[in-house]
């Protein structure tokens, strides 16, 4: 069959992009002809993968998203594919993986932590209105056969905000490629990485891994550090750090917080950490949490993270209701450190994620009358 995938931009460091690459490889392995529509591609490209570029002329992110939705669908249809799946908001997509979650739900989860003026801005600012409209048109389009949610959290949000019936929503968790994390967890490699980062062999280490510090709750993690004496907080990810450095100074923990920036050694960081702390306001399904579990590193996160559905509370970590409860967060981090390496995670496999998604695409293509080989 001739199958298509859509993603606005491919950057090999992104979580949704990892899913795209794995799915593309899986479809190629199943003998399909695979086409990707994007605006740019950075990183490895599997042999045999056809990459096409959609030109987007608008300057703001919201207008780019709208323009890309139109251009990507038109160009996919011009290719004459049997079916295609989008990993972005593209109205008219027959299949869509909602790996970025639901913008309407994100604003809803964020509201309790914002001022009245900020909450009002969610209703009137053009960028929010544009994304909300694009999202609504995507999930209510008659062409949409199945929306794939990467957690039960996202599945319920899609049903709530867009009225999707149970038979039009499939939950397929992000798969985890376990081998790199198993290799990174070897004692010698952990010792070498700790030495490289200037960490003591037994120094307790908390890892915050993820870009977009506000949404992922870095301010809460820094405040909680004051409740966990002697521990070091490593912050890996891309975002502006000045406000968080100032917060660490006000909390008196600046000497115990290290900002590492964007990293290419996530497996090693996850393996050396005593706990992964992601007190997020909203995350559809944080890959970093699943990868931490693959290393035997416990996770402290919130129920607004779809990955929390795979954390066994009190065994492989803790799932909190309120990230702003700093006492609770600090206690959970301290307790979770005791779980390091003492649990066997039950995680979704790459084969399951790719296989189930491929089956949905193949079924959709067959129902549409596709005759590809």
C-alpha positions in Angstrom: 0.0 0.0 0.0 1.0 3.6 -0.5 0.7 5.3 2.9 1.4 8.8 4.1 2.5 10.5 7.4 2.2 14.2 8.2 4.3 16.2 10.7 4.9 20.0 10.6 8.6 19.7 11.3 10.8 16.7 11.9 13.5 17.2 14.6 14.9 13.9 15.9 15.0 15.2 19.5 11.2 15.5 19.7 8.9 12.9 21.3 6.2 13.0 18.6 9.0 13.0 16.0 10.4 9.8 17.5 7.0 8.2 17.1 6.9 9.4 13.4 10.3 7.9 12.6 9.5 4.6 14.3 6.2 4.3 12.5 7.8 5.2 9.2 10.4 2.4 9.7 7.7 0.0 10.8 5.5 0.6 7.7 8.5 0.3 5.5 9.4 -3.1 7.1 5.8 -4.2 6.4 6.4 -3.6 2.7 4.5 -0.4 2.3 5.5 2.6 0.2 5.8 5.4 2.7 5.5 9.2 2.1 6.1 11.9 4.7 4.8 15.5 4.4 6.7 18.1 6.4 8.2 21.6 6.3 11.7 20.4 7.3 13.6 17.3 8.2 16.6 17.2 10.5 18.4 14.0 11.3 18.5 10.4 10.0 16.2 9.4 7.2 15.4 5.7 6.7 16.3 4.2 3.3 13.3 4.1 1.0 11.4 6.8 2.8 9.9 9.5 0.5 10.0 13.0 2.1 8.0 15.9 0.6 8.0 19.5 1.7 5.1 21.8 2.1 5.9 25.5 1.9 4.4 27.7 4.6 4.6 31.5 4.1 3.0 32.9 7.3 5.2 34.2 10.1 3.3 33.4 13.4 3.2 29.8 14.7 -0.6 29.7 14.8 -0.9 30.9 11.2 1.8 28.5 10.1 -0.1 25.7 11.7 -3.3 26.7 9.8 -1.5 27.0 6.5 0.3 23.8 6.9 -2.9 22.0 7.6 -4.3 23.1 4.3 -1.1 22.5 2.3 -0.4 19.1 3.8 -3.8 17.7 3.1 -3.9 19.0 -0.5 -0.4 17.6 -1.3 -1.2 14.3 0.3 -4.3 14.0 -1.9 -2.3 14.9 -5.0 0.0 12.0 -4.3 -2.9 9.6 -4.6 -2.1 7.6 -1.5 -4.3 4.8 -0.2 -4.6 6.6 3.1 -2.6 8.9 5.4 -2.1 9.6 9.1 -1.3 13.0 10.5 0.6 13.7 13.7 -0.5 17.4 13.6 -3.8 19.2 13.4 -4.7 18.7 9.8 -8.5 19.0 9.0 -9.6 16.2 6.6 -7.1 13.6 7.8 -8.7 10.2 7.8 -6.4 9.1 10.7 -4.8 11.3 13.3 -2.4 10.6 16.2 -3.1 13.2 18.9 0.5 13.0 20.3 0.4 16.7 21.2 -2.8 16.3 23.1 -5.6 18.7 23.1 -5.1 22.5 23.2 -8.5 23.1 24.7 -7.6 20.8 27.6 -4.2 22.4 28.1 -5.8 25.8 28.6 -8.3 24.2 31.0 -5.5 22.5 33.0 -3.4 25.7 33.0 -6.2 28.1 34.1 -6.1 27.4 37.9 -2.5 28.5 38.0 -3.0 31.7 36.1 -4.3 35.2 36.9 -7.8 36.3 35.8 -6.3 38.5 33.1 -4.2 35.5 31.7 -7.3 33.3 31.7 -9.2 36.0 29.8 -6.4 36.1 27.3 -7.0 32.4 26.5 -10.4 33.4 25.0 -9.3 36.5 23.0 -5.7 36.2 21.8 -5.6 35.4 18.1 -3.0 32.5 18.5 -5.3 30.6 20.9 -8.4 31.3 18.9 -6.6 30.1 15.7 -5.3 26.9 17.3 -8.7 26.1 19.0 -10.5 26.6 15.7 -8.0 24.5 13.8 -8.3 21.8 16.5 -12.1 21.8 16.3 -12.1 21.6 12.5 -9.7 18.7 12.7 -11.5 16.5 15.2 -15.0 17.2 13.9 -14.2 16.7 10.2 -16.4 14.1 8.6 -13.3 12.5 7.0 -11.8 11.6 10.3 -12.3 7.9 10.9 -10.1 7.3 14.0 -8.2 9.5 16.4 -5.3 7.8 18.1 -4.7 9.0 21.6 -1.4 8.2 23.3 -3.0 7.9 26.7 -6.5 7.4 28.3 -6.1 11.0 29.5 -6.1 12.3 25.9 -8.8 9.9 24.8 -11.2 11.2 27.4 -10.3 14.8 26.4 -11.1 14.2 22.8 -14.5 12.7 23.7 -15.3 15.5 26.1 -14.3 18.5 23.9 -15.2 17.1 20.4 -17.9 14.6 21.1 -16.0 11.7 19.5 -17.6 8.3 20.2 -15.7 5.4 21.7 -15.4 3.6 18.4 -13.6 6.6 16.8 -10.9 6.9 19.5 -8.1 4.3 19.9 -5.6 4.4 22.8 -2.1 3.4 21.7 0.7 4.4 24.1 4.1 5.6 22.9 6.4 2.6 22.5 9.7 2.5 24.3 12.9 1.3 22.6 14.3 -0.4 25.7 17.8 -1.4 24.5 19.5 2.1 24.8 18.2 2.5 28.4 19.3 -1.0 29.4 22.8 -0.4 28.1 22.9 3.1 29.8 22.0 1.5 33.1 25.2 -0.6 33.3 27.1 0.4 36.5 30.3 1.3 34.7 28.5 3.7 32.4 26.6 5.3 35.2 29.8 5.9 37.1 31.5 7.4 34.1 28.6 9.8 33.4 28.4 10.9 37.0 32.1 11.7 37.0 31.7 13.6 33.7 29.0 15.7 35.3 30.9 16.2 38.6 28.5 14.2 40.7 29.6 12.2 43.7 29.2 8.4 43.4 26.5 8.4 46.0 25.1 11.9 45.6 21.4 11.9 45.3 20.3 13.2 41.9 16.9 14.4 40.7 16.4 14.8 37.0 14.0 17.1 35.3 14.0 16.3 31.6 11.9 18.1 29.0 11.6 21.3 27.0 8.9 23.8 27.8 9.7 24.5 31.5 6.5 26.3 32.4 4.1 23.5 31.2 6.3 20.7 32.6 6.4 22.3 36.0 10.1 23.2 36.6 9.2 25.9 39.1 7.5 23.3 41.3 10.5 21.0 41.0 12.9 23.8 42.1 10.7 24.7 45.1 10.5 21.1 46.1 14.3 20.8 46.1 14.4 22.9 49.2 12.5 20.0 50.9 15.1 17.4 49.7 18.4 18.3 51.4 21.7 17.3 49.9 20.1 16.3 46.6 21.2 17.8 43.2 18.7 18.8 40.6 19.7 18.4 36.9 17.6 20.3 34.4 17.9 19.0 30.8 15.9 20.7 28.1 15.6 23.8 26.0 13.9 26.9 27.3 14.8 30.3 28.8 16.4 29.7 32.1 16.9 33.2 33.7 13.6 33.2 35.6 14.3 29.7 36.9 17.9 30.6 38.0 16.4 33.6 39.9 13.8 31.3 41.5 16.5 28.8 42.6 18.4 31.8 44.2 15.3 32.9 46.1 14.8 29.4 47.3 18.4 29.2 48.5 19.1 26.1 46.3 21.0 27.7 43.4 24.2 25.7 44.3 22.2 22.5 43.9 20.6 23.2 40.5 22.4 22.7 37.3 21.0 23.6 33.9 22.4 21.3 31.2 20.5 22.7 28.2 19.4 20.4 25.3 21.1 17.0 25.5 21.8 14.1 23.2 22.5 11.7 26.2 19.0 11.3 27.7 19.4 7.6 28.3 22.6 8.1 30.4 21.0 11.0 32.4 17.9 8.9 33.1 20.0 6.0 34.1 22.2 7.9 36.6 19.3 9.7 38.2 17.8 8.5 41.5 14.4 9.9 40.5 12.8 11.6 37.5 10.7 14.5 38.6 8.2 16.0 36.1 5.4 17.8 38.0 3.7 18.9 34.8 0.5 20.9 34.4 -0.2 18.9 31.2 1.5 16.3 29.1 -0.3 13.9 26.8 2.2 11.2 27.5 5.7 12.2 28.4 8.2 9.9 26.7 10.9 10.9 29.2 8.9 9.3 32.0 8.4 6.0 30.1 12.2 6.0 29.3 13.0 6.7 33.0 11.0 3.6 34.0 12.8 1.6 31.3 16.0 2.5 33.2 14.6 1.4 36.5 14.4 5.0 37.6 11.3 5.9 39.5 9.0 8.7 38.3 7.3 11.5 40.2 4.7 13.2 38.1 1.0 14.3 38.1 -2.2 12.8 36.9 -2.3 15.4 34.1 0.5 13.4 32.5 -0.7 10.5 30.4 2.5 8.6 31.2 1.3 8.5 34.8 -1.1 5.7 33.8 2.0 3.5 33.5 3.5 4.4 36.9 2.6 2.0 39.7 2.0 4.4 42.5 4.1 3.6 45.5 6.2 1.1 43.6 7.8 2.7 40.5 7.0 6.3 41.6 4.2 8.6 42.7 1.4 10.3 40.9 0.3 13.6 42.4 -2.9 15.5 42.1 -1.5 19.0 42.6 2.0 19.9 41.4 1.8 23.1 43.4 1.6 21.2 46.7 5.3 21.5 47.4 5.3 19.6 50.7 3.7 16.7 49.0 6.0 16.9 46.0 9.1 17.0 48.1 8.0 14.0 50.2 7.2 12.0 47.1 10.6 12.7 45.5 12.3 11.7 48.8 10.3 8.5 49.0 10.7 7.6 45.4 14.5 7.6 45.6 14.2 4.4 47.6 12.6 2.6 44.6 15.6 3.0 42.3 16.3 -0.3 40.5 13.8 -2.2 42.6 10.9 -2.6 40.1 10.3 -4.2 36.8 8.3 -1.8 34.6 5.5 -3.1 32.4 5.9 -0.8 29.4 4.4 -0.7 25.9 6.7 -2.0 23.2 7.7 -0.3 20.0 6.3 -3.3 18.1 2.9 -2.9 19.7 2.7 0.8 19.0 3.9 0.4 15.4 1.9 -2.7 14.7 -1.4 -1.4 16.0 -1.1 1.9 14.2 -0.1 0.1 11.0 -3.1 -2.1 11.3 -5.4 0.9 11.6 -3.8 2.5 8.5 -4.1 -0.7 6.5 -7.7 -1.2 7.5 -8.5 2.5 6.6 -6.8 2.0 3.2 -8.7 -1.2 2.5 -12.1 0.4 3.4 -11.2 3.3 1.1 -10.6 0.9 -1.7 -6.9 1.2 -1.8 -5.2 -1.3 -4.2 -1.6 -0.6 -3.4 0.8 -3.5 -3.1 
